[in-house]
Amino acid sequence: MNLTRLASSRFLVPGLALAAGMATAAPASGADCIRFYASCLVRASDFGSWWERSAAGIDCYLDTVACVRRAYG
């Protein structure tokens, strides 16, 4: 399996848009968390090296987990 192809923005952005669409049934703040995550990953994909993109992606994930906990906790 080619993981680079799966992680490319061509497949990542539509998948995140689908997740955001599924989150519309959630409270507004929960849907905002998913939108934040999608935009954060798009910004993270602009970094030059794999290490920078990975670190930024992890930061996006951790910030989104905290956002969801606040929204539903």
C-alpha positions in Angstrom: 0.0 0.0 0.0 1.3 3.4 -0.9 0.9 5.6 2.2 2.2 8.7 0.5 -0.7 8.5 -1.9 -3.2 8.1 0.9 -1.8 11.0 2.8 -1.7 13.4 -0.2 -3.9 16.5 0.0 -5.9 15.2 -3.0 -7.3 12.4 -0.7 -6.9 14.1 2.7 -9.0 17.2 2.1 -12.1 15.4 0.7 -11.9 13.0 3.6 -11.8 15.8 6.1 -14.7 17.5 4.4 -16.7 14.3 4.8 -15.8 14.2 8.5 -16.9 17.9 8.9 -20.1 17.1 7.1 -20.7 14.2 9.5 -20.1 16.5 12.4 -22.9 18.8 11.5 -25.2 16.8 13.7 -22.9 17.6 16.6 -23.2 20.8 18.6 -21.8 23.8 16.8 -18.6 23.8 18.9 -17.9 20.2 18.1 -18.3 20.9 14.3 -16.0 23.9 14.8 -13.3 21.5 16.2 -13.5 19.4 13.0 -13.3 22.5 10.8 -10.3 23.7 12.8 -8.6 20.3 12.4 -9.1 20.4 8.6 -7.7 23.9 8.2 -4.8 23.1 10.6 -3.8 20.1 8.6 -3.9 22.1 5.3 -1.6 24.7 6.9 0.7 21.9 8.2 1.0 20.4 4.8 2.6 23.7 3.6 5.8 23.1 5.7 8.9 22.1 3.8 10.2 19.0 5.5 8.6 15.8 6.6 9.6 16.4 10.2 8.0 19.8 10.3 4.8 18.6 8.6 4.6 15.6 11.1 5.2 17.8 14.1 2.6 20.3 13.0 0.1 17.5 12.3 0.6 16.1 15.8 0.0 19.6 17.2 -3.2 19.8 15.1 -4.4 16.5 16.5 -3.6 17.4 20.1 -5.3 20.7 19.8 -8.4 19.1 18.2 -8.6 16.5 21.0 -8.6 19.3 23.6 -11.2 21.2 21.6 -13.5 18.1 21.4 -13.1 17.5 25.1 -14.1 21.1 25.9 -17.1 20.8 23.5 -18.5 17.6 24.9 -17.0 17.6 28.4 
